[in-house]
Amino acid sequence: MNEVKLHISDLDGFFENAIEGARRIDAGDLSEQPGIVAFDSMEVLLKVLTANRWLLLRTLRREGRTSIRRLAQLLGRDYRAVHSDVHALMQADLIERNDSNEIFVPWDRITAEMAIDLAA
């Protein structure tokens, strides 16, 4: 399964995850691991992953590779707004674009992990 995990992390957490990954590789564990997208705060995560963008992700995943124009039609939304949302989600590595300029969701599953003390 192709999975990405969203979580809240500071710079120290980023380096801890990188060191853990290096240790796993050094120990010979080359198994596929979920992708990780870290946000500075819960507020930033919620700013990026709005209700409209979550619906966009779900629709795009169901539709498969398509154009932004077609996605806007499917969502019944203005092209410019969908274009803006797509680019925000591309910056967060939740949407990709292929050589044919089609956009798609490369993940089968998106999960979010957060600690209440970091989310406050």
C-alpha positions in Angstrom: 0.0 0.0 0.0 1.2 3.5 -0.9 0.7 5.5 2.2 1.7 9.0 3.4 1.5 10.1 7.1 0.8 13.7 8.0 2.1 14.8 11.4 3.2 17.8 13.4 6.9 18.1 13.9 9.5 20.6 14.8 13.1 20.6 13.4 14.3 18.3 16.2 11.6 15.8 15.3 12.6 16.0 11.7 16.2 15.1 12.5 15.1 12.3 14.9 13.1 10.7 12.1 16.0 11.1 9.7 18.4 9.4 12.1 15.9 6.6 12.8 15.6 6.0 9.0 19.3 5.9 8.6 19.6 3.4 11.5 16.9 1.2 9.9 18.8 1.2 6.6 22.1 0.5 8.3 20.5 -2.5 10.0 19.5 -3.8 6.6 15.8 -3.0 6.7 15.0 -1.8 3.2 11.3 -2.4 3.5 9.0 0.2 2.0 8.0 2.8 4.6 5.2 5.3 4.4 5.9 8.7 3.1 6.0 11.4 5.7 4.7 15.0 5.4 5.5 17.1 8.5 3.8 20.4 9.4 5.1 23.0 11.8 1.8 23.2 13.7 -1.7 21.9 13.6 -2.8 25.4 12.4 -0.6 25.0 9.3 -1.8 21.5 8.6 -5.4 22.7 8.7 -4.6 25.7 6.6 -3.2 23.4 3.9 -5.7 20.6 4.2 -9.0 22.5 4.1 -12.4 20.8 3.7 -12.4 21.8 -0.1 -8.9 20.4 -0.6 -9.8 17.1 1.2 -12.8 16.7 -1.2 -10.5 17.6 -4.1 -8.0 14.9 -3.0 -10.8 12.3 -2.7 -12.3 13.2 -6.1 -8.9 13.2 -7.8 -8.1 9.8 -6.3 -11.4 8.4 -7.5 -11.1 9.9 -11.0 -7.4 9.1 -11.5 -5.0 11.1 -13.7 -6.7 14.1 -15.1 -6.4 17.8 -15.9 -7.2 20.6 -13.5 -9.9 21.8 -15.8 -11.6 18.4 -15.7 -11.2 18.3 -11.9 -12.8 21.7 -11.6 -15.8 20.5 -13.6 -16.2 17.4 -11.5 -16.1 19.5 -8.3 -18.4 22.2 -9.8 -15.9 24.8 -8.7 -14.1 27.8 -10.4 -11.0 26.7 -12.4 -8.8 29.3 -10.7 -9.8 28.2 -7.2 -9.1 24.5 -8.0 -5.8 25.5 -9.7 -4.7 27.3 -6.5 -5.8 24.3 -4.3 -4.0 21.9 -6.6 -0.7 23.9 -6.3 -1.0 24.1 -2.5 -1.4 20.3 -2.4 1.5 19.8 -4.8 3.7 21.9 -2.5 2.6 19.6 0.4 3.5 16.5 -1.8 -0.1 15.2 -1.7 -0.6 15.6 -5.5 1.9 15.0 -8.3 2.0 15.9 -12.0 3.2 13.5 -14.7 5.0 14.3 -18.0 1.6 14.6 -19.8 0.7 17.5 -17.4 -2.0 15.4 -15.7 -2.4 15.6 -11.9 -2.9 12.6 -9.6 -2.9 11.5 -6.0 0.0 9.0 -5.7 -1.3 7.7 -2.3 -3.7 4.9 -1.6 -4.0 6.1 2.0 -3.4 9.4 3.9 -3.2 9.2 7.6 -2.7 11.9 10.2 -0.9 11.6 13.5 -0.9 14.3 16.1 -0.3 14.6 19.8 -2.8 16.8 21.7 0.0 18.7 23.4 1.5 19.6 20.0 -1.9 20.4 18.5 -2.9 22.9 21.1 
